[in-house]
Amino acid sequence: EAFYRRRRAAVDAALSELECMAQPDFVERVAEYRARHAGETSDFVPWDLQLAEIAACVPLRPLAALFRALAKQRDGHYIRFSGVPDLCLYRNPAYVSDSPDGVTATSKTFLLVEVKGPNDRLSEKQWAMNDLLLRCGFDVEVCHV
């Protein structure tokens, strides 16, 4: 909470901008950051990912809501990525056509999926993370295989 309180104006301004940003502008911004930080090591961003394709699909309002929730976490409560769903499935609407499977540009384009095997169940951390992601507005599914 102290992190957010000390930086409230800047955090709120950045997240408001993100919420209102057009998807192509977000894609361009991600490409700029990627070019600026090429070759740098990051624990949070694997720069070799297809970031432009993901940026074209990630819903911006839920992303801003997630960043806001993370910024407001209690002091001493570090961001942990345990509990984050296993898969991020996305389909770039720019490449979707009238295909035999009936997918159109208005179909769901971003989905977070937790995969569970036989006799496997969600951990408390996974329940908590899925709850947070759903409250932020992301589509989250559990797939039992």
N, C-alpha and C positions, 0 to 999 in steps of 0.2 A: 504494500500500500504506500509506503514512503517513496518508493521509486516513482509511482504514478503521481503522488501529491507534489513532489518536487518538479515534475516535468509535465504537469497536467495540461497546460496551455499548448505545448508543443505536441504532446501525444494526441490530444483531442483534435487539433488542427490537422495532423497527418491522417488520423483515422477518418475524419469527416471528408477529407479529400479523397481517400480511398473509397469510401462508401458511394461517393458521387461520380467517381471516375468512370469514363467509358472504357470498355474492355480493350479496344485497340491502344488507348493511351497507356493502360496498365502494361500491356505487352511491350510497348516501346520503352517504358520505364524499366522493366525487368531486363530488357536487352541492353540498355545503357549501363545498369549496375553490373551486369554480367561482363560486359566489355571492360568496364573500369576495374573490376576485381579479378580479371582473368589471371590464372597462375597463382593466386593467393590460396592459402589453405583456410578452410572454414569447417568448424565442427557442426554447423547448422545447415549449410548450403553446399551440396555437392554440385559444383559448377558444371560438371559434365552432363548433368541431366538435360533433358529436352525442355528447358525452362520456358521457352517461348510457347510451346504447345500447351504446357500445363497452365501458363499464365492466361492463355486464350480461353481456358475452360473453367478455371476456379471461380466460384461465385464470390464477388467482391464484398458484398454486405456481410455474408457469414465470415469471410476472412477478416474483415475489420472487427467484427464482434469477437472473434477468437483472440485477435491481438489485444483488444481492449480487456478481455477477461484475463489474459496472461499478464498484462501490464499492471493490473490491480491486485495481483496475488500478494498475500501477506509477506512481509519482510522475512527473510530467512527461508522462504519456501521457493526453492529453485525450480525452474522449469525442468520437468522430467518428461522424457519421451516414451517411457514405458506406458503401455496402455493405448498407444496410438494404433489405429487399425493397420493391418498388414499391407493392404493394397490401396492404391489410389488409381481408380479407373477413370479415364477421361476420353472424350471423343471431341475432336475439334470440329465445330459446326461448319467451318469453312471447307472441310473436306468431305462432308456428308452429302450424298446424292440420293436419288431414288433407288434404293438398293432392295434386293429381294427380301431382306429381313424386315423391311418396313421402317427402318430408321430414318427419321427426318431431322432437319436442323433444329426443330423444337423439342426433340427428345432430350431426356436427362443426359447431361454431358459431363458430369463430375460426380463420382460416387466413391466413398470411403468404405472399405470392406474388411471386416475381421473374419479370418478363416479359422474354423474349428473342425478338428477331426473327431472321429468316433470317441465317445465318452469324455470329450473335452468341453469345458464351459468357460464363460467369461470370468476373468479375475476381477477383484474389486477395483483395481486400477483401470481395467478395460471398461467396466461399467461406468466409472466416473468419467473417463475420457469420452466415451460414446455419449454420455449424458451432456457433457459440455459441448461437444460438437453438434449434437442435435439442437440444443438450446441456442446455439449460435446460428443455426439455420442450414447446416450441412446435411446432405443425404448420407446416412450411415446404414449399413446392412451387416448382418452376421450371416455368413455362408457356412452351413454344415456340410462337410464332405465325407 
